[in-house]
Structure formats: C-alpha cells, structure tokens
C-alpha cells in the first residue's frame, strides 16, 4: 500500500504558492510553510500541516481519504480576522475546486470537499488564526 501524503503536500504547496488568487491575497509571494520559520515570522503566512490518511481501498481498487489542514495566521493592525478569511477564500479557490484540484504526482483526485473552516484569536489577542480542512478522495493514476 502506498502513502499519497507527500505527493499531496507537494501538489498543494505548488498550487498555493502559484495560484493567482493566492498571490493577490498576499499582495506578492505567498508565505507557505511546513514549519513556522522562527519565533518572529512575517505575517500573514500559512502552514500546511497536520494531514491524515485513511485507507479507502476495496477488492477492485486502491484509494485513500486524505484530510489536509491549512492554518492561516494574521496580525493585521486593524483587520486580522477579515485578512484570514480573505486568504481562506483564496486557498479554497486554489486547492478545493472540483474542476481544478491539485494534481499529486502518481495520483488522481476523485472528489473533494471542505471539511471545516473556522477563525479565532490566539491567546495573545493579536494573532488571528484560521483553520481549513479539505478532504480528498485519492486514487493511483491510471
């Protein structure tokens, strides 16, 4: 059995850092990380992380449910939560559109759906934090 999680993360990162809606939301290069860079990152940024792979195979075909979580962080001076929500919308345009899903090498996306979207303030009262969960049904490429 294969594990499509690295291929999915690579495809999602590629899409998030090049999609026009993302570049517009960030006003330039997208700050997308696997691990937050240091104690004082430049805001806004997003972290691709925490994924879950669930086998979804049967006697006829191999497959997985791939559940991906994207975290968005903003410390905008006057509108941190709206900024998170604007970036969340751009993320959904980039990686959660059925007509143009991310394309992981060696795999095909058969379906996708938004699992969850939420926004809240971190304990510091300054940082708005958005969490998106997107669920994909992934099969090996033919």
C-alpha positions as CSV (number, residue, x, y, z in Angstrom):
1,X,0.0,0.0,0.0
2,X,1.3,3.5,-0.9
3,X,1.0,6.7,1.1
4,X,0.0,9.6,-1.0
5,X,0.6,12.2,1.7
6,X,3.9,13.6,0.4
7,X,2.6,13.8,-3.2
8,X,-0.5,15.6,-1.9
9,X,1.6,18.1,0.3
10,X,3.9,18.8,-2.7
11,X,0.9,19.4,-5.0
12,X,-0.9,21.6,-2.5
13,X,2.2,23.7,-1.8
14,X,2.8,24.2,-5.5
15,X,-0.8,25.3,-6.1
16,X,-0.9,27.6,-3.1
17,X,2.4,29.4,-4.0
18,X,1.5,29.9,-7.7
19,X,-2.3,30.4,-7.8
20,X,-3.4,33.9,-8.9
21,X,-5.9,34.2,-6.1
22,X,-3.2,33.4,-3.5
23,X,-0.7,35.9,-5.0
24,X,-3.4,38.5,-4.9
25,X,-4.4,37.7,-1.3
26,X,-0.8,38.0,-0.2
27,X,0.0,41.0,-2.5
28,X,3.0,39.1,-3.7
29,X,4.8,35.9,-2.8
30,X,2.9,33.5,-0.7
31,X,4.5,32.7,2.7
32,X,3.5,29.0,2.9
33,X,5.5,26.7,5.3
34,X,5.6,23.2,6.6
35,X,7.0,24.5,9.9
36,X,6.7,28.1,11.0
37,X,10.1,29.9,10.4
38,X,11.5,31.0,13.7
39,X,9.9,32.9,16.6
40,X,9.0,36.1,14.6
41,X,7.6,35.2,11.2
42,X,6.4,37.7,8.7
43,X,2.6,37.9,8.7
44,X,0.3,36.8,7.1
45,X,1.5,33.3,6.5
46,X,0.1,29.8,6.3
47,X,1.2,26.5,7.4
48,X,0.4,23.3,5.6
49,X,0.2,20.7,8.1
50,X,-1.5,18.1,10.0
51,X,-2.8,15.6,7.5
52,X,-4.4,12.3,7.9
53,X,-4.5,9.4,5.5
54,X,-7.3,6.8,5.8
55,X,-7.3,3.7,3.6
56,X,-10.3,3.5,1.3
57,X,-9.5,0.5,-0.8
58,X,-11.7,-2.4,-1.8
59,X,-11.2,-5.6,-3.8
60,X,-11.3,-3.6,-7.1
61,X,-9.1,-0.5,-6.4
62,X,-6.7,1.2,-4.1
63,X,-7.6,4.5,-2.6
64,X,-7.3,6.9,0.4
65,X,-9.1,9.7,2.1
66,X,-6.5,12.4,2.5
67,X,-7.5,15.0,5.0
68,X,-5.4,18.2,4.9
69,X,-5.4,21.0,7.3
70,X,-4.1,24.5,6.4
71,X,-3.5,27.0,9.2
72,X,-3.6,30.8,8.3
73,X,-2.1,33.4,10.7
74,X,-2.5,37.2,10.6
75,X,-1.5,40.1,12.8
76,X,-3.0,42.8,10.5
77,X,-3.2,46.0,12.5
78,X,-6.9,46.7,12.0
79,X,-8.5,43.6,10.4
80,X,-6.7,40.4,11.2
81,X,-9.8,38.1,11.0
82,X,-11.0,39.6,7.7
83,X,-7.5,39.1,6.3
84,X,-7.6,35.4,7.4
85,X,-11.0,34.9,5.8
86,X,-9.8,36.5,2.5
87,X,-6.8,34.2,2.5
88,X,-9.0,31.2,3.3
89,X,-11.2,32.1,0.3
90,X,-8.1,32.2,-1.9
91,X,-6.9,28.9,-0.5
92,X,-10.3,27.3,-1.4
93,X,-10.1,28.7,-4.9
94,X,-6.6,27.2,-5.2
95,X,-7.0,23.7,-3.7
96,X,-10.7,23.0,-3.2
97,X,-12.2,23.5,-6.6
98,X,-13.5,20.2,-8.1
99,X,-12.9,21.4,-11.6
100,X,-9.2,22.1,-10.9
101,X,-7.9,20.1,-7.9
102,X,-4.3,19.8,-7.0
103,X,-2.5,17.2,-9.1
104,X,-0.3,14.9,-6.9
105,X,2.3,13.0,-8.9
106,X,1.2,9.4,-9.4
107,X,-2.3,10.0,-8.1
108,X,-5.7,11.4,-9.2
109,X,-8.2,13.3,-7.1
110,X,-11.6,11.7,-7.5
111,X,-13.6,14.0,-5.2
112,X,-13.0,16.7,-2.6
113,X,-14.9,18.7,-0.1
114,X,-14.4,21.4,2.5
115,X,-14.4,19.6,5.9
116,X,-14.2,22.7,8.1
117,X,-13.4,26.4,8.2
118,X,-13.0,28.4,11.3
119,X,-11.3,31.6,12.5
120,X,-10.4,32.6,16.1
121,X,-7.9,34.7,18.0
122,X,-4.8,33.1,19.6
123,X,-4.3,33.6,23.4
124,X,-2.2,36.6,22.7
125,X,-5.3,38.5,21.5
126,X,-3.3,39.8,18.5
127,X,-3.0,36.9,16.1
128,X,-6.0,35.7,14.2
129,X,-5.8,32.0,13.3
130,X,-7.8,30.4,10.6
131,X,-8.1,26.6,10.1
132,X,-9.3,25.0,6.9
133,X,-9.7,21.2,6.5
134,X,-10.1,19.9,3.0
135,X,-10.9,16.2,2.4
136,X,-9.8,14.4,-0.8
137,X,-10.5,11.0,-2.2
138,X,-7.3,10.0,-3.9
139,X,-6.6,7.0,-6.2
140,X,-3.5,5.9,-8.1
141,X,-3.2,7.4,-11.6
142,X,-4.3,5.0,-14.3
